[in-house]
Structures are given as structure tokens and as C-alpha cells.
Amino acid sequence: MAKRGMNREMMKQIQQLQARIAQAQKQLEETVVEASAGGGAVKVVMNAQPQIISISVEPEVVDPNDVPMLQDLIVVAINEALEKARRSQAQQMAGLTGGLGIPGL
């Protein structure tokens, strides 16, 4: 009988974890981060899943004679946005299993 009660408790904890995960995934979709490079010449907006929402480039930074510089600015802005998204993920996922007492999680 004790084993059956333990199984029910474990199932309840798993269901709670699934609900928390679903909520965290929704929050990651809704969390928006922005990063820029070149003094704001290139801006990247993404959610914390991470998925890029938009990239904007100021016209004055578009120089056909210096495409590598523009490419570098885009890479810097994307990498900064990804780092912000990762930090947001870590914050939202921290403690996701806290208090549930599920072994191994």
C-alpha cells in the first residue's frame, strides 16, 4: 500500500513539473531581449527560446566597400542577444524542480 501511495505522489510531482515546464516555455517565448553593436548601428531583437524576432541596420553603416565590417557588427549583436537570452533562460529555469523532491532532477 505504501508503494502505491508513493507512486501517486511521484505522478503528482511529475505533473507539477510538466506544468512548470510548460509555463517556463511560454515565458521564454514572451521574454524579449535586445542587443546592439556599433553604437546602435545594428540591433537584434530575439525571444529567450532563442529565436530572432528582428534585425535592424542603420543605413549609414551599410558601406558596399566594407561588407565585412557590417557582417562583424551583425555577428556581435546576435551573440550579445544570445547571451542575454541564455541568462534569461537560466533565470527562468532555475529552481524549476525546486521543492518537488524528484530524485535526479
Backbone bond lengths (Angstrom), bond angles and torsions (degrees), N, CA, C in turn:
res aa  C-N    CA-C-N  psi(-1)  N-CA   C-N-CA  omega(-1)  CA-C   N-CA-C  phi
1 M - - - 1.442 - - 1.529 111.23 -
2 A 1.327 116.63 -38.12 1.455 120.34 -179.98 1.519 110.85 -64.53
3 K 1.334 115.58 -35.57 1.472 119.36 -179.90 1.528 110.59 -65.86
4 R 1.312 117.15 -39.75 1.462 121.33 179.75 1.531 110.37 -64.08
5 G 1.330 117.19 -42.26 1.462 121.72 177.48 1.519 111.05 -63.14
6 M 1.339 116.37 -37.83 1.450 121.07 178.96 1.530 110.34 -66.33
7 N 1.344 116.06 -40.14 1.462 120.08 178.50 1.523 111.00 -63.85
8 R 1.329 116.81 -40.52 1.466 119.97 178.15 1.528 110.56 -64.31
9 E 1.319 115.98 -41.69 1.467 120.04 179.27 1.534 110.17 -64.39
10 M 1.319 116.50 -41.57 1.467 120.81 178.59 1.529 110.18 -63.01
11 M 1.319 117.62 -42.53 1.468 121.22 178.68 1.528 110.38 -63.42
12 K 1.321 116.41 -40.20 1.462 120.55 178.27 1.529 109.95 -62.06
13 Q 1.319 117.30 -43.13 1.458 121.65 179.28 1.523 111.37 -64.90
14 I 1.324 116.29 -39.63 1.472 120.38 178.30 1.526 110.17 -65.05
15 Q 1.315 117.50 -41.11 1.467 120.77 177.97 1.523 110.84 -64.13
16 Q 1.332 117.17 -39.60 1.462 120.79 176.98 1.527 110.40 -63.15
17 L 1.321 115.99 -42.18 1.463 120.66 178.56 1.522 110.50 -63.25
18 Q 1.325 117.91 -42.89 1.465 121.09 179.31 1.527 110.61 -61.77
19 A 1.318 117.10 -40.47 1.465 120.71 178.92 1.530 110.31 -65.70
20 R 1.326 116.45 -40.53 1.467 120.14 178.40 1.527 111.09 -65.48
21 I 1.324 116.92 -40.44 1.462 121.00 179.07 1.530 110.22 -63.45
22 A 1.326 116.91 -44.61 1.465 120.70 178.86 1.528 110.46 -60.88
23 Q 1.316 116.85 -42.15 1.462 120.99 178.82 1.534 110.51 -65.14
24 A 1.333 116.66 -42.44 1.465 120.67 179.43 1.524 110.83 -63.67
25 Q 1.333 117.99 -40.41 1.462 121.24 178.79 1.526 110.72 -63.10
26 K 1.327 116.64 -39.74 1.467 120.46 177.91 1.518 110.03 -64.59
27 Q 1.328 116.92 -41.90 1.457 120.68 178.77 1.525 111.08 -63.73
28 L 1.338 117.16 -37.27 1.465 120.20 178.47 1.523 111.04 -64.67
29 E 1.332 117.17 -36.33 1.464 120.89 177.32 1.525 110.36 -65.80
30 E 1.339 116.04 -36.29 1.456 121.10 -174.51 1.531 113.23 -86.57
31 T 1.329 117.55 -18.40 1.453 121.03 179.99 1.522 109.18 -77.99
32 V 1.316 116.83 123.96 1.459 121.73 -177.96 1.525 108.79 -115.61
33 V 1.334 115.64 131.90 1.464 121.79 175.92 1.519 107.98 -119.00
34 E 1.329 114.73 152.25 1.460 120.56 178.94 1.520 108.50 -132.57
35 A 1.309 115.87 141.51 1.464 121.21 177.10 1.521 107.71 -140.90
36 S 1.331 114.40 156.12 1.459 118.21 179.88 1.522 110.25 -141.72
37 A 1.321 114.63 165.00 1.465 122.11 177.73 1.520 107.47 -141.98
38 G 1.321 115.18 160.22 1.460 119.59 178.16 1.514 112.21 64.55
39 G 1.336 116.35 38.95 1.460 119.16 179.32 1.518 113.15 65.34
40 G 1.319 116.92 29.08 1.457 121.12 179.31 1.519 113.63 94.47
41 A 1.331 117.10 4.36 1.466 120.33 -179.71 1.519 111.74 -66.75
42 V 1.328 116.59 -31.52 1.463 122.37 176.98 1.515 107.28 -125.64
43 K 1.331 116.19 126.52 1.465 121.25 179.31 1.518 109.66 -124.60
44 V 1.328 115.24 139.36 1.456 121.76 178.25 1.524 107.83 -124.13
45 V 1.320 116.01 132.82 1.457 122.30 175.88 1.523 106.69 -120.37
46 M 1.344 115.96 130.01 1.464 119.76 177.95 1.512 109.47 -145.01
47 N 1.332 114.79 162.09 1.463 118.17 172.43 1.519 107.80 -90.63
48 A 1.313 116.71 176.84 1.457 120.33 -174.05 1.520 113.44 -88.38
49 Q 1.325 118.68 12.70 1.465 119.72 177.60 1.516 113.52 -72.56
50 P 1.214 130.63 -33.24 1.458 131.11 -8.03 1.528 112.04 -95.71
51 Q 1.312 114.70 139.87 1.461 122.34 172.51 1.527 107.32 -134.33
52 I 1.312 116.65 134.24 1.468 120.29 178.37 1.522 108.94 -71.43
53 I 1.323 114.97 129.66 1.460 121.37 177.58 1.525 109.46 -94.48
54 S 1.347 115.95 -43.91 1.462 118.68 179.27 1.523 110.87 -158.56
55 I 1.315 114.31 156.67 1.463 123.15 172.25 1.522 105.97 -131.75
56 S 1.340 116.05 129.45 1.461 118.62 176.30 1.525 109.08 -122.64
57 V 1.314 114.76 142.78 1.464 121.85 -178.15 1.525 107.45 -129.64
58 E 1.332 115.43 125.01 1.466 120.08 177.61 1.534 108.60 -69.77
59 P 1.318 118.09 137.65 1.468 121.58 -176.95 1.526 114.26 -55.56
60 E 1.344 117.84 -34.66 1.461 119.42 -176.46 1.526 113.36 -68.44
61 V 1.330 117.82 -17.01 1.460 119.90 179.68 1.537 111.32 -87.94
62 V 1.318 116.71 -8.79 1.466 121.16 179.38 1.523 108.69 -85.90
63 D 1.323 114.78 101.88 1.468 121.84 179.74 1.525 107.08 -121.14
64 P 1.326 117.66 110.37 1.461 119.60 -178.51 1.526 113.39 -58.12
65 N 1.324 116.22 -20.34 1.461 119.79 179.42 1.528 112.63 -87.98
66 D 1.342 117.09 -5.09 1.458 120.08 -179.29 1.535 111.00 -140.35
67 V 1.298 116.02 54.75 1.466 122.03 178.84 1.527 111.67 -60.60
68 P 1.344 119.99 -39.00 1.466 119.33 179.13 1.532 113.47 -57.17
69 M 1.328 117.95 -35.27 1.458 120.36 178.52 1.530 110.47 -64.72
70 L 1.304 117.76 -42.63 1.459 122.12 178.04 1.525 110.18 -63.44
71 Q 1.308 116.43 -43.32 1.462 120.34 178.29 1.529 110.56 -60.63
72 D 1.333 116.86 -42.77 1.464 120.92 178.55 1.527 111.29 -61.52
73 L 1.327 117.22 -42.89 1.458 121.00 178.92 1.522 111.48 -61.85
74 I 1.317 116.51 -41.07 1.467 120.73 178.69 1.530 110.07 -63.85
75 V 1.312 116.88 -44.70 1.476 120.80 179.26 1.524 110.59 -61.66
76 V 1.335 117.28 -44.83 1.467 120.87 179.60 1.524 110.47 -60.43
77 A 1.324 117.40 -46.44 1.460 121.09 -178.72 1.528 111.29 -64.02
78 I 1.325 117.34 -41.99 1.468 120.62 179.12 1.523 110.42 -64.98
79 N 1.320 117.23 -44.86 1.469 119.79 -179.93 1.523 111.90 -63.55
80 E 1.317 117.51 -38.03 1.463 120.28 177.27 1.534 110.35 -65.67
81 A 1.327 116.61 -42.47 1.465 120.19 178.15 1.531 110.85 -63.96
82 L 1.337 116.83 -39.78 1.466 120.18 177.65 1.525 111.24 -62.26
83 E 1.323 116.88 -40.47 1.459 120.24 178.60 1.524 110.51 -64.08
84 K 1.320 117.13 -41.98 1.461 120.53 176.80 1.526 110.70 -63.37
85 A 1.334 116.88 -40.05 1.467 120.46 178.46 1.521 110.66 -64.90
86 R 1.341 117.02 -40.77 1.470 120.22 178.49 1.523 111.37 -62.90
87 R 1.340 116.27 -41.97 1.467 119.70 177.96 1.521 110.41 -62.39
88 S 1.318 116.42 -40.75 1.461 120.76 178.61 1.528 110.44 -64.53
89 Q 1.337 116.62 -41.49 1.466 120.53 176.91 1.520 110.35 -59.71
90 A 1.318 116.28 -47.16 1.464 120.83 -177.77 1.520 110.62 -61.25
91 Q 1.320 117.22 -42.30 1.457 120.53 179.53 1.521 111.25 -64.58
92 Q 1.322 116.83 -42.52 1.459 120.39 -176.67 1.529 112.06 -74.64
93 M 1.321 116.79 -29.06 1.463 119.83 -179.09 1.533 112.64 -88.68
94 A 1.348 116.37 -17.58 1.466 119.52 -179.54 1.528 108.85 -60.65
95 G 1.271 114.67 131.21 1.457 119.21 177.81 1.515 113.83 75.66
96 L 1.328 117.95 10.46 1.467 120.34 -179.40 1.516 111.12 -56.36
97 T 1.317 116.25 -39.47 1.471 119.67 179.75 1.512 111.51 -98.32
98 G 1.319 117.54 1.13 1.470 120.85 -178.02 1.513 111.67 -57.46
99 G 1.310 114.81 134.02 1.459 120.29 176.94 1.515 114.73 83.76
100 L 1.306 117.86 -8.43 1.461 118.67 -179.38 1.521 112.26 -84.31
101 G 1.315 117.63 -25.13 1.458 120.84 177.54 1.512 114.63 68.13
102 I 1.329 117.94 27.40 1.466 120.62 178.45 1.507 108.15 -85.28
103 P 1.336 117.76 121.37 1.467 120.75 -179.22 1.520 111.63 -58.44
104 G 1.332 115.75 136.92 1.468 120.40 176.03 1.501 114.56 85.70
105 L 1.343 118.77 -5.06 1.476 121.01 179.77 1.495 109.77 -112.36
